[in-house]
Amino acid sequence: MTRNGEHAPERYLTTAEVAAYLRLKERKVYDLVKQGVIPCSRATGKLLFPRESVDLWVMSHLEGDQAPSRDIPAVLAGSQDPLLEWAVREAGSDLALLCHGSGDGARRLLRDEALVAGLHVIDHGTGRYNDPVTLGLGGMRDLVIIHWGRRRQGLLVQPGNPRGIRTLADLAEQSVRVAHRQREAGADALFRSLLERSAIDASQLDFTPHASLSEDDLALAVREGEAETGLAVEAAARRHGLDFIPLHEEAFDLAMRRRSYFQPPIQRLMAFARSERLGRRAAAMGGYDITGLGAVRYNA
């Protein structure tokens, strides 16, 4: 039900419903499915069509959408996410990973150097995540942003938390060595936003001399004693045997061009993402909420 007491539209359509929705004969819908053209799922033993994906499919054929001047490489750029990395491999998506931070991913997406970019960039003023203008993607008239999941971010500390770190204030008061991400990373933007909210001057902190270029690099820096703490996702803490102090929940999304959503690598990834296996993996990794996975967050 909607707030007005009306029934919300069903998220999945049957063959008859999608035929009526698109004003086609059911036989034509079956032909489109056989050709692998229209997005659908057989998870329940019968054909179901995600309404949002059908809308994207229609819009991907808009006359105004300009096709890229060259083939876009099957690359997933942007921010590293442990669950996404695992899904890319297990889905057999054939996507190559080139994860150098959200800012780098947005630029590669804009230059048609990546098919998709993983993003988690917070706007300091509004607290919103992955706003196209903030990302520098406001001019992309065929931009689509698909929700991947929500993640817990927090401080990673050595097992047993020997320095007794509990809050961000402890980082300045106890003069602990802090691992940090590169300035283009969404985690760096979040860390500085959290410091600002806590009225902590970043210049007071004892940062490591070199940035960690991924979640795993930061976790290893803490694990191996190069640093005593640093901000990263809970899943990175768990898989490196570290303790975790939760601080924030954030949105992680996938940005791409509308046409790219229907390329085989993305379709294989999204089909796998709807499986029970991915849900079990997310629960085992910890710190994920994937109830909204696949929802269209933005459609230019």
Buried (B, 14 or more C-beta within 10 A) or exposed (E): EEEEEEEEEEEBBBBEBBBEBBEBEEEEBBEBBEEEEBBBBEEEEEBBBBBBBBEBBEBBEEEEBEEEEEEBBBBBBBBBBBBBBBBBEBBEBEBBBBBBBBBBBBBBBBEBBBBBBBBBBBBEEEEEBBBBEBBBBEEBEBBBBBBBBBBBBBBBBBEEBEBEBEEBEBBBEEEBBBBBBBEBBBBBBBBBBBBEEEEBEBEEBEBBEEBBBBBBBBBBBBBEEBBBBBBBBBBBBBBBEBBBBEBBEBBBBBBBBBBBBBBEBBBBBBBBBEBEEBBEBBEEBBBBEBEEBBBBBBBB
